[in-house]
């Protein structure tokens, strides 16, 4: 299992040496790529390089999470030089946005190249099983990267740039990718890529131990469910497709909730590939690292003198208050958030939580702390020995079945099937040892469950709020508007090093000039340099001119 899920530096070097910038019209590739795909190892290296980009700090390591500061569940914990991400005063040139934009278009370009090369080879010879799998993986990563751009920049009246190299008989001419007429067109292309991926990918259960963590059929189905859910913002009939996709995950692929809420965040390898698993960033910890560095990013700054935690991205009082509605000390709350006076295991010791990390919040994310509980965790391989790259042994979730149930519950509510939504929400609540809903589910219940169950995961709570604000459902629209226009609250302690200290609840002390949310803010503006480089072919999103 350790060999392929980590996607080591040699794969990254292949990708970085041959990918152009998104709007750079220079040809893709270099001298070494003209003789590529002559054996299975080259196919594996090329595809591992695609995965590696998602694992970097630039995406699921940290940068993709900064934009959540505009919601009310998380505060940054440190002053950053892009406060406009938290105040809704987007410029498009905030460094996380630029980095993610560039990285995803590089992944699309490289995926395009892999697809083109393997399709060309398939015309003259039979692909090996590894090459077929690699072709499926390239379709998958192209769809994944395209998705992360499409919903964050695309509107019904204007899509995002995208091109498929295989659509050009004589080869792609490296011109600027055309901007699709509507994000709906982008969504159709992403669905197509996931369908093509499924033609070549194996089922997860067919992988050997060394290859678990690679793309598989069920992960493609789950991405289709998410695409249809976001597409429903513009076409409500797509909710029926959401229901169909989640049903398929359940009946065809045997997906279900794990036995416990904590199992999906465990540092024990035996817990990793449970029935809730769909798609993750696997991290091994230890001297070789690998995976997402987010567990170390959110750890107390300097970790009470024990490790190089970064002290960034902390829970707000608002999410704590929302989770507290299910009862003081409920299992999901305790497993998700650390608060003053709460005991926890850290590097083999029992500690009582307090925090002096930078800008005060009074809380810390507990969801990914399991690797840090072990004595001699670094020496035993649970956490990275390099604190400057603080990855940890956790199968970091990107999509898990609980999110799929929440999408299906939302689809049921939006198609007047509230009784079925109740069943799905109660499955999640029962698994978390919470009291089931006593009545028929409402959009308020959906808002609560999605917000609490998926807290601090890369499921994009902020975009949930934005799409709900655009909804024709008055109940969910009002809830979204309230959070989008609120400023996060935190706890301020009289003695920050005393776990039993008294505190007051007040607004977070940074980025205080949040503007009123408007629907055009549903998407980000394009980076200025991309508008310039396009020579007029890339249109800026409305109201950002």
N, C-alpha and C positions, 0 to 999 in steps of 0.2 A: 504493500500500500504506500510505502514511503517514497517509492521511486518516481512515480508519474504525477502524483497529485501536487507536488511542490513546484514543478515547472522551473527548473534551475536556470542559472544565468546564461548558459549556452543558448537556450531557447530565446531568451530575451535579446541576446545579441543578434540573433538572426532577424528578429523583427525590427529592432531599432536600426540595423544597418541598411535596411532595404525599403522602409516605408517613407513615402513623401508626406508633406503636410496636406491637409484636406483639399485646399484650393490651389495647391502647387501643381502646375500643369506639366512638370517634368515627368518623364516616364517612371513607372514603378520598377523596382528591381535593380540589380546591379550585375556585374559579370558572373558572380557565383550562382545567380538564380537561373541562368540559361540552361544549366544542366541539372536542375533540381528534380526531385521525385524519381530518382533512379533506383531507390530501394526503400524499404519500409521505415528505416530509421530516419531518413530525410522527411518523410511524411509526418512522423511523430514529432520531430523537432519543429517543423513548420507550424503544426497545430498547437503544440505546447506553448509556442511563442504568442499565439492568439489569447490563450487563457491567461498568460502571465500579465498582460496589460490590465485585466480586470482586478487582479490581486494587488496591484501597486497602490501606494499611498494616493496616487492621482485619482483613483476611483473608489473601490470598496475598502481601501485602507483608512481613508479619512475624508478626502475632498468632497465626495458625493454627499456627505452628511452635513456639511456646513449650512446648506440652504435651509435645513430644518429649523434654524434659528428664527425664521419668520413665523413659525407656529408657536405654540405655548408649552410644549412638552420638554424642551431642552434649552439650556443656556450654554453659551460657549465656554465660560470659565476663565477665558483669557481674552484680552483685547486683540482683535485682528485688524488688518488694514483693509478690510472689505465689509464695513458695517452695513452697507447698502443691501447686502443679502438678508440681513435680519430686519431691516426697516422698510422693505418692499420698494426701495428707491433704486431699482435695478438699473445698471448701466450696460450690462453684458460683458464688461471688461474686468469684472471681479476675477481674481486669479483662479479660484476653484472652477468657475464657469469656463474660463478660457482653457484651462488644463483638461477638463473633462471633454469639452468639445473637440479639441485637437486629438486627444487620445482615442475617442470613439471613432472618429473618421479615419484614423490610422488603422484601427482594427478592421473597419469596414473595407478599407483599401487592401489590406493584407489578406483578409478573408476572400475578397474578390479574386485576388491573384491565385490563391490556393485553389479555389473553385474552378477558375479558368484553366489552370494547369492540369488538374485532375480530370476535368471533363474532356480536355483535348487528348489526354492520354487514353481515356476510356474509349475514344473513337478508333483507336488503333490496336488496343490490346485489352485483355480482361484485367481489371484492377484486382489487386490482392485484397484480402479481407481488411487488412490494416488501412490500405488506401481508401477503400469504400467507407470505412468508419471515419477516416480523416476528412473525407468529402462531406459526410454528414455533420461532423464537428464544425467545419468551416461555414456551412449553411447556418448552423446554430449560432456561432459567434457573430456572424454578420447580422442575423436577426436580433440578437441580444443587444449589440452595440447600436443598431438602427433604432431599436425600441427606446433606449435611454436618451436618444436625441429627439425622436419623433414626438413623444408626449410632452417633453419639456420645452420644445420650441414650436411645435406644429399646431395649427388651428384649422377649423373647418374651411376657412376662406384662403388658407395658405399653408402648404405643407413644408417639409424640410428637404434639402438636397439629398438625392440618392441615385445611384446608378448600379446596374448589374453588368459586370464585364462580359458575362456570357451572352448577353443580348446582341453583341457586336460580332458578326460573322468573321470579319477580318481582324478582330482584336480591338480592344478599347483604345481610342485615340488620345486618352489622357486629358481630354478637355474637362472643363469644370462640370461637376455633376449637376444635372438639371434640378431645379426646385420643383417638387411635386405640387400640383394644383391645390391639393387639400391634404391634411393629415390623414384623412380617410384613405387616400391613395397609398400613403406610407404604411398604414396599418394593414392594408391588403397585401402589400409586398412583404411585410414581416410575417404574416400568416403563411404566405407562400413559401418563404424560407424555412419556417418551422415544419411545414408539410414536406418539403424536400429533405430536410434533415431527417425526418422520421423514415424516409425511404431507405436511408443508408445506415442509420444508427441502430445499435442493438438495444435490447431492454437492459435496464440496470442489472437485473439478476444474471445476465449472461457475462458480465464482466468478472475477471479474476481479481484477486485482492490488490494487485499492483495497479489496476486501472480504475478502481472505484474512485469517483470524483469526476470522471469524464461525462460528456453529454450523453443523454439517453432519451428514449422515446417519451417517457413520462414528463421529463423536464420540458420538452418541446410542447407537450399538451398544456402544461401549466402556464408557459409563456403565452400560448394562444388564449387561455382564459383571461389573463391580465390584459392582453391587447383588446379582446372583445369588451371587457369591462370599461376600459378607457374610451374605446370607440363608442360605447353607449352614451357617452357625454353628448355626442352629435347625432346618434341614431338609437333610440330606445329599443328597437327590435333586437339589438345585439345582446340584450340581457338573456334572451333565449339561448344564444350560443354559449354564454358563460355557464348556464346551467348544464348544457350538454357536455362541455369540456370537463367540468368538475365531476359530473356523473361518470364520465369515461375514466377519469383518474381513479375513481372509487371502484368501479365494476371491472374494468379491463386491466388496470394496473395495480389493484389491491391497496391503494393508498388509504390511510386512516390516521387518526391521532396516535401519537406515542402514548405509552402507558402513563407517563407523568409529564408535567410541564417542563421539569428540569432536564429531562432526557435529551432534548434537542440542543442543550447548551453544555453538555457533559464533556469532560476531558478524558473520559474512558473510551478507548477505541471501540469497545464492544457495544457502546450506545449509538455510535455514529450513524449507521445505516439502518435506522429503525423505520417503521412503516410511515412515519410522518415526513421523513426525508424526501425532498424532491430535487432541490438544487442549492448548492452551498459553495463557499470558498473554504476548502479544507486547509487547516493549518496544523503543522506538526510540532511547532515550538522547537526547543533544543538548539544546538549550535548551527543547524542549517536553516532554521526559520521556516519560511514559507507561510502562505495564507495571508489573512488580513491582520494589519497591525492595530486594528481598532481596539482590541482588548487592552493593550498597553496605552493607547492614546487616552482612554477614559479613566485609567487608573490614577488615583491620587498623585499629584505632582511629587516626584521623588519617593512616593510610596512609603512614607514614614521612615525614610532613610534606608529602606531595604531593596529598592529597585528603581529603575529610571522610568517611573510612570510619568505621563505627560500632563495630566490634570485638565484635559479638554473635554468639552461636551458633558454637561451634568444635568440631572433631572431638575425640573422646576417644581415649585410647590403645586402648580396647577395639575400636573400629571399625578403627583402623589395624592392630591385631593380627589381626583377622579377615581383612582384605584382604591382609595379608602372607602368609597361607596359600597364596596363589597365586604366591608367589615375590617375592623382593626386587626392587624397582624395576619391578614389572609395570605394563603400560600403564594399566590401570584404576585402580590405586592412585595412580600419579603424576598422572593427570589429575583425580583426585578430591580428594586431600589434599596440602597443602604441609607439609613437615616441615623442621626445621632443616638447613641445609646444602644444600637443594634449590634449584637455579637456576630462575628463571622470568622472563618478560618483564613489565615494568611501566612503562607510559607511555614506551615506546621504549627503555628501559634493561634490561640484564640484571642482575638482583639475585639475591642469595643469601638465602634466607629466615631471618629471626629475628623475634621478636615480643615487644613489651613491653606489649601490650594487657591492661590491667586484670588480672582473675583468670586465672592462668596455665593454659594447656592444652598449649602446645608445638606446636600445629598450627593450620592455617587451611584452610577449605574452598577448594578450587581449581576446583571444577566450573564456576563461573560467572565465571571470571576472564578469559575470552577478550577481552571488550570493553576491559579495562584494559591490554592488552598494547601498544596502539597509541601511537605518539608523537603528542602533541597530541590525545589521545583526546576531550577535551571539545570542542575547537574543530572537530574533524572529525565530531562527532555520535555518537561511540561511547558516551559516558557523559554523564550529565546535568550541565549546567553548574552546577546548584543542588545542592550537596552535602548540603543538608538534605532533599533528596528524591532519594536516590542511585540512580535507575533506570539501566539500562544496556541496550545493544543486544544482547539475547539473546531468543530465542523460548522463554521460560521454561516448561518442561514441566509440565503437570498430569497428562496421561496420554500415554504413548508406547507403541509396540508391544511393546517389551521387557517392560513390566509385564504386558501381555496374555499374552505367552508364559509368564511366570512364574505367572500365575493358571491358565493351562491346564495347565502342568506340575503345579501343586498339585492341580488337579482330577483329572488322570490318576493321581497317586499316591493320592488319596483314593478312586478307583474301581478300584484294582488294575490299573492300566495303566502300570506303572513303566517299561516299555520306551519308551513314547511320551514320558513325562516326560523320560527321558534325552535323547531327540532335541531337545526344546525347550531344555533347559538347556545342551546342548552347542552349540546355535546361538548362544546368548548368549555362552558362553565363547569360542567360536571367533572371533566378531566382535571380542571384546576382546583377541585374541591370547593367550588363556590355553590351557593344556593341557586337552583334553577329558576328561571323566570316564572313568576306565578301566573302571568297572563300571556296574551298573544303579543309577539314581538312587535316593536315599533322601530322607526328610524332612530329614535333616541337610544334604544337598546343596541342597535347596530353600531351607532357612533361610539358608544361606550365600549363595546366589546372589541371593536377594531382598534380603537385607541389604546386600550389597556393590554390586550393580548399581544399586540405587535409592537409595543413600546420599545424604542431604541433599536429597532431592526431597520434594515435598508429597504423598507417597503413603501417609503415616501408618504408619511403622514401629511406633510404639507400639501402634496398634490391631491390627496384625498379631500382635504379642505377646499382646495381650489375647484375641483370637479363638482363637489357637493354644492359649492356656492353658485355654480352654473346650473344646478339641477332645477327642474320644475317642481320638485317636492319641497313644499314650504317648510316642513319640519326640519329636514336635514340642512336646508339652505340657511335657516336661522342659526342652527348650531355652528355651522361653518363660519358664518359671518361674525358670530360672537368671538370665536377663537382667533380668527384672522385679524380682527381689529383690537384684540387685547394685547397687553404687554405682560410677559411672564413675571410671576412672583417667585420669591425665594424666601428662605429662612435666614435671618441675621442673628448670630449667636453672640451673647455678651462675652463669653470666653470660648474662642474657637477650638482650643485644645482640651476642653472639658466636655466629655460625652454627656454629662448631666446638666450642662449649662442651659439657662433660659434663653428664649429666642423671641423675635418678633417677625411677623410676616410683612414683607414689603416688596416693591418692584425691584427687579434686577437692576444693577447699577450701571450697566453698559448699554450702548445703542438705544437711547431713550426716545429718539425722535421718529418713531414708527409712523408711517403715513396711513391714511385710510385705504383699505383694500378696494380695488376696482377690478372688474372681470378681465380687462386686458392684461393684468398682471398674472393671469393663469399661466402664461408662458414667459420665458426669458427673452430679452433682446439678443440678437446675434452680436458676437464680438465685432468691434469696429474694424479691426484689421481684415476680417473675413469679408465684410461688405466692400472694403476698398479693393481687395484682391480679386473680387468677383467681376470687376468691370461692369457693374450694373446688373449682373445676372442673379444676384442674391438680394431679394427684397427684405428690408428690415420689417420686423413685426409691427403691427399697428400701434400707434401712440408712442413709439420709441424713436421716431425720427428726430 
